[in-house]
Amino acid sequence: MDKEVDFPVSDNTAVNKADVVLVGAGIMSATLGSILRQLQPDWSISVFERLDAAAAESSDPWNNAGTGHSALCELNYTPQNADGSVDVTKAVNVNEQFQVSRQFWAHSVENGILTEPKEFVNPIPHVSFVHGADNVKYLRARYDALAGHPLFAGMEYTERPEEFAKRLPLMAAGRDFSDPVALNWTDGGTDVDFGALTKQLLGHIGSSGGTVHFGHDVKNLTQQSDGSWIVKVENLRTGAKKTVHAKFVFVGAGGGALHLLQKSGIKEAKGFGGFPVSGQFLRCTNPELIAQHSAKVYGKAAVGAPPMSVPHLDTRVINGKKGLLFGPYAGWSPKFLKEGKVTDLPGSVKPNNLMSMLGVGVTELGLTKYLIGELLQGPEDRIETLREFIPRATGGDWELITAGQRVQVIRKKGMGGVLEFGTAVINAADGTIAGLLGASPGASTAVPAMLDVLQRCFADRWASWEPQLKQMVPSLGVKLSDNESLFREVWDWSNKALQLEETAPVTAGATA
């Protein structure tokens, strides 16, 4: 959408009806709504967003790193085993999911659902960077484990300082190369503006008969005897309240999803808790530095740090303008949303999840220690961390920005709970309501996550939908890692449709 559009409905006390209600105007709701719009054009769809803009929370481009998470560079997806080998299972799985998203976006461009792909996706190399002899040995093992895999074709490896300086001049200047370095480099990466993508998808929902309401807060969800839902909504601009009668509800409200799922009373949400972690980035303000770097470079997380804390130096393309950010620096707030309330965390503690929350408090002491350390950092401490990537970094070239809140999933396990760094789909057994909890890799896997929602909640319709879904995602139901010819076919097709031709896989090589 070129501008924020609100498609209003009556704010009187009469009951409005909708086949589908989507809570939250972020990438998840936008993706699910756009898929359903094609599968069931006769269904009425209403989107309710408490803020005055689309994608204003986690999907906003400056509230995330915009990495098309495909495990090309993220070292937390390739842990090292005790014998020195590298486990690539999660990396392959994440890459498979991102290929599904790429295919849906390509189909949407070809069918006019998305326009101007350069507004939301651009080719950017994805790079893994380490230093120190042990880390270099690990990265070589990672390369050896991935380079022959069809989904990682084109990956390169180098330990040569001159090659490092050629590819990453900003990171090379002033670096002491007596400390060995290594890079895994893949040209087939992307930068994704999930805010722009969300707005385009919501624009299609609105222009094709759906309704999108900003400044509307969903206050409560109550199931009726026939399985349908009464959705209580307040217009935050006028204070008017309305009731919407919905056959299906999806809660894609980011950190706000847990509260609403708890209010719904479904048994499947019982025992779940959430642990909020805020993030900060340093954003470069010096155009000369921005021009010297064109890659997303991921390093290794500090010992004891959680997976979402992996440091990275990211080229961004937002509104057609190149940018550069570094982070994340973890913070903490009891809010579940950036625009949330300090009562969010205490208000989420219920009798059914109290033991889960307490259990995590005992088992995640390392996370607590890490967060305390992060909170004690001052401006110079943050710049010192940046110097691991840019040795000559100075504070005058960077500004600190606050990114989105991430509410990590706490799941009941035995008498306690376990903290999960990922996403979790929760749905009622009758398929009338579903929601998404968690974070990374989040937005990059929005399409497979929403297909999972559809398969869980509309099992009786899935078979009849499959032919059309396979037009949207040609590899649906097939592991591309087991079908290299199909992978090449959908890769070339999606590259062309998304104007990413220069990222086509090539023969992998090492230049150590």
N, C-alpha and C positions, 0 to 999 in steps of 0.2 A: 504494500500500500504506500502511495506517495505521501499520504498524511494519515493521521490517526482518524479512523472513521468509526462512528457509533451508529448502529442500526437500532433505533429505540423501539421499545414496546411500551404498552400502557403501564403506567405506574399506579393503577387503581388496585383495589383489593380483589378484583376478579381473578379467577384461576386461569393462568396461561398454561398452554399445553405444548410439550415438545417431545418428540421421539427420543432425542438425545440432548442431554445437558453436559457441557464441558466446563469444568471449573478451572479457571486460570487461562490466560492468553499467552502461554509460553510455547516452546517448540513441541512439547508432547501433545497438548490439546490440539494445536494447529495441525500436527501430523495426523493424529487420529481422525480429526474432523475432515481433513481433505481426502483421506482414504474412504471414509464412510460416504462422503459426498458423491464419490464415483460408484461405489458399490450399491448404494441405495439413494438415488437422487430424489426419491419420493419422501424420504424421511426429513422431518423438520429438526434442525440443529440450532441450539442456542449456546453461545459462549458468554460466560460472566467473568469479568476481571475487576478486582477491587481497585487497581491503580488506573490512572488516566491514559495509559499507553500500553501497546502490545510489547511483549518481550522486555518488560522493564525490570524484571528481577534476574534470575540466573541466566536467561537467554540473551540478555543485553550484551553486546560485543565486548564492552569493557568490564563486564562482570565475570568473564571466563577467558581462557587463553585462545579460544577459537581453533584449537588443533582438531583437525579431522582425525580423531583418535583411531588409528589403524594398527597400533603397536609397532610401527616402523622405527620409532625412536624411544618409546617409553620403557625404561629399563625395569620398572617395577612389574612389568608383565612378563619378564624373562628372568626369574630368580635362578640363582646358582645352587646346584646341589652340593652335598657334602663332598662328592668325589671330583668336583670341579666342572662337571658337565652343566649345561644350561637347559632348564625346562621351558620349552616354547609353547606348551599347551594353551595357556591363557592368551598368549600373543596371537596364535592362529585363530582362536575363537573370537577375539576382539576384531581382528582383521576381517573375518568372515561377516561379522555383523555390519561393519562399516561398508562392505561391498553391497549389502542389501540397501543401505541408505542411499548410496551413490546411484544405484539402479532406479530407485523410486524417484530421486530428484531428476535423473535424466529423462525418465518417462514423463514426469510432470512438465519439464521444459518443452518436450516435443508436443505435448498436448495442450499447451497454453495455460496450464495451472500455475507454473512458475515462468517468470519472464526475466530476461537479462541475468543469466547465471553469474556473470562477472560481479554482480552486486552482492552475491553471497558466497561464492567459492572461487578460489584462485590457487594456482599451483605454487607451492613453496616446498623446497627440500626439507625433509625430516632427518635430523641428525642426532646420533647418540655421541656424547663426549665424556671421556674419562681422563684422569691423570693419575700417575703413580703405577709402579710396576705390577702390583696385584690386580688393580683395576684394568690395566691394559690387557693382562692375561685373560681376565673375565670377558672383556669386550671381544677379543679374538675368538673365544669359545662361543660367544653369542653369534658372531658372524658365521662361524662354521656351522652352527646349528640351523641358521635361518637362510643363508644365501642360496641353498639349493632348493628351497621351498618355492613352489610356483607363486604363492601370494606375496613373496618377498623378493621376487626377481628384480634385478637392478641394484641391489644393495652393494655398496662398496666398503672396503676397509682400508684404512691407512694409519700408519704411525709416523709418517714422514713430516717433519716440521715445515719443510718448504711447501708441501701439499696443503697442510693445515693453514699456512699463511695465505696461500692463494685462494682458498675457499672461504676462510673466515678471518679476513684481515683485521676486523675490529677486535676479535678475540686473541689474535696473534701478537698485536702490537704490545711490546713491553713484557712478553711472556718469557720466563726462564725455561727453556726447553731441555735443561738438564733433568728436569722432572718429566719423565716420559709421558706422552699423550697418545691418544688413539681416537679415531672417529669411525662410526658406522654411518654411512651417508646414503640416502635414498632420494632420488629426484622426484619420485612419484607421490610426494606428500601434498597436502592441501592446507590452506587456511580457510576457515569457514566463519562467516558472519551469521551466527544463528539468529540474531535479531532481525536482520534483513530477510533471512529465509522465513522466519516466523511470520513477519508482516505480509510477505507475498502469499503464503498459504492461507492466512486468515482473510486476506483480501479476496481470495478465490471462494472461500466459504461464504463470505458476505455477499459477493456479487452473484452467487449461484443460488440464492434463496435462503441461506442461513442468516442468523442474527448475531451480531457481536456487540456486547455491551460493556463499556468501560465505566469505571467508577461505581461498580455494582459488587457488593460483598455478599457472598453466600454465607448465611448465618447458621443454617441447620439443615439436616437431611433426615427425613423420617419415612420409613417404608410403610406402605399400605398393605392391607390384607391380600390384594391382588398382585403384589410384588412390585408395583410401581412406586415411585418416590415423590414425596412432597419436598420441594426445594424452596427454602425460605431465603429471599433475596432482599437486600436493602440498597436503595439508590443513595450513595454517599454524597451526592451533590444536593439532593433535595430532602433526604430523610424519608422518602416514601418507601413503603414496603410492598412486596408482591409475593405471590405464591406461584410456583411453576410446578406443574404436574408432569413428571418425566418417566418414560419407560426405561431409560438407561442413563446412568450417571457415570462420568469419568472425572476423577479428582486429579487433575494435573497441576496442582497448586504449589509445586515445589515444596519448600519447608512447611507450608501451610496444609499440606495434604494429610499429615498425621492427625491433626486436630479434627478435621472433617470426617476422616474415616472412623475416628473414635466416636464422634457424635452420631454417626450412622448406626452404631450398635451392632455391626456385623461381627460375628464371632471370629472371623478370619483376621481381624485387626487386633484382637486381644493379645497381649503379651509383647506387642511391638512398642519400642521406644525410639527416641531420637536424640542424638548428641550433636549440637550445633557447633560448627567451626567456621569462623569468618576468615576471609583471605584478603591480603593486600598485595599490590604489585607496585613496582617502580616503573613509571612510564617515562620514556625518553622525551626530552623537550628540545634536543639539539638536532636539527635537520641533517647536519653533516654526519653525525654518528648513525642516524637512521639509515642514511644512504649507503653506509659501509657494510650493512649486514642484511642478508637475504636468506634466512633459514629459520627453522624452529629447532633449537638445540636443547636437548634434554640431558641432564646429568644424573648422578646417583644421589638418592636421598641420604641425609646424614644418618649415622648409626643411631637407632632408636626412634627415628622419625617415622610418621605414618606415610602410607603410599601417596596420599594426595599432596604431600609436601615436596615432591621431586622438583628440584630447581630447574628452570628452563628460561632461555632467552629467545623470545618469540617475535618474529616479524608478523605484523598484522596488516590487513588491508580492510579499512573501514570507510565507507562512503567514498570509495575510489582513492583514498589517501593512505599511503604507507606509514605504518607506525612501528614502534618497538617497545616491548615491555619485558620486565624480568620479575621473577617471583616463583612461587608465592611465598609470602611471609604469613604465617598463621597468626590469627588473633582469636579472641574468644568473646562471645556475647551470648546471653541467654535467649536472644531473639532467634526465631526460626526463619525469618525473612529479613532481608536488608531493610525493608520498610515495615518490620514487624514490631512486636511489643516485648518488653523485658519480662513479661509474665508468661511468654510462650513456653519456655522449658518447664518451670514449675507447674504450669497448667496442663502439661502433657503427662504428668505422673499420675497414674491411676492404680487402684489396687491390683489390677491384672498385669501391670508391667513393672510394678515397684521392685520385685526381686530381680527382674532382668536389668533394670537400671542400676541397682545396688551392686549386682554381680559384675557389671562392666566397670563400675567405679573401683572395684578391688583388682580386677585383672588388667586394667589398662593404666597402671601407674606410670609406665614409660611414656604414654601419650600425655598424661598430665604433666610430667616433668618437662617434656618437649614444649608444650604450650606455655608453661611458665617461663621457660627460657626465651621463647619467641616474644612474649609480652614484655619482657625486660629489655629487649633490644631498643637502642636509640638509633637516630639517623645514621651515624657513622658506622654502627654495627651492621646495618643493612647494606651500606655501600661496601663494607669490607667483604660481605658475602658475595656481592655482585662482582668483586674483583677476582673471584675464582674463575669467572667467565670473561670479564673485561678487566685486565690487570691495571689499566690506566684510568679506570672509572673515577669520576669526581661527582660529588653531590650536586653541584650546580647544573648538571645536565639531566637531572631526573627529578620527578615529582612522585609523591606517594599517593596512590589512589586505593580506595576500598572497593574490593570486588564483592561478588554475591556471597550470601550465606549458604553453607552446605550443611544439611542435616544428615549425618551418617546414621545408618540403620542399626538399631539394637534389636536383635532377635532373641526370643526366649530359647534357652538351651538348658535342659535339665532343671535344676533348681535356681539357676542364674540366667545370665544372658551373655551374648557374644556381639561384639561390635563388627559390623561388616562395611567395607569400603567399596560399595558398588550400588547397583539399583535392585529394587525388589518390587515386583508386581503383586498387589494384593487384590483379590476379587472375591465377592460373595459366591457361595456354591451355586446359587440360582442364576448367576451371570448378569444380574441387574445393575451391579455397581462394581467399579474397579478403581484403583488408584496406584500411583507410582511413588515409591519412597526411595531416598538415597541420592547418590551423585555419580561420580566418575565411573565409566566414560560417558555416561549420561546422554547429552544431546547428540553425540555422534552416532549413537545406536538407537535413536528415537524410532526409526522405522521398524526394526525388528522387535523392539519393545512393544510398540503399538500393534504389530501383527500378533504378538503373543497375547495381548489383551483381547483382540478379536477372536482368536482361536479358543481362548478360555471362556469367554462370555457369550459367544455366538456359535457354539459347537454345532448346533442344528442347522446353521446356515453356511458353515465353513466350506463344505464340499461344493455347494452351488456357487460360492464366491471364488473358488480356486482358479477357474479359467481366467477371470478378469484380474485376479491378483497376480497371476503369472505374466500378464501383460505389463503390469506395473513393475514386477520383480521377476525377470525371466529365470533366475536361479532358485526361485522359491522351492524349498524342500530338498535342495541339492547342496552338498558340501563342495564348494569351489576348490578346496584343497585336494579333493579327490577327483576333480574333473578339470584338468588344466586347459583343455580346448574350450570348454564353456567359459572358464574364467577369462581367457584371452578375448573371447567374443564379447562378453559383457563389459570387460574393461575398455576395449576399443570403442564400443558403442557409447558407453557413458562418458568417456573422454571427449568424444566428438560432440555429444549433446551438451555437455557442461563446459565446452571450450577449454579442455585441459589436455589437448593432444600431445603437448610437449612432455607430459608426465608418463607416457606409455612405458611399460617395463622393457628393459634391455638386458643383455647378458650380464650377470653379476661379475664383479671383478674385485681383486684385492691389490693394493699398491703398497703393502707394508714395507 
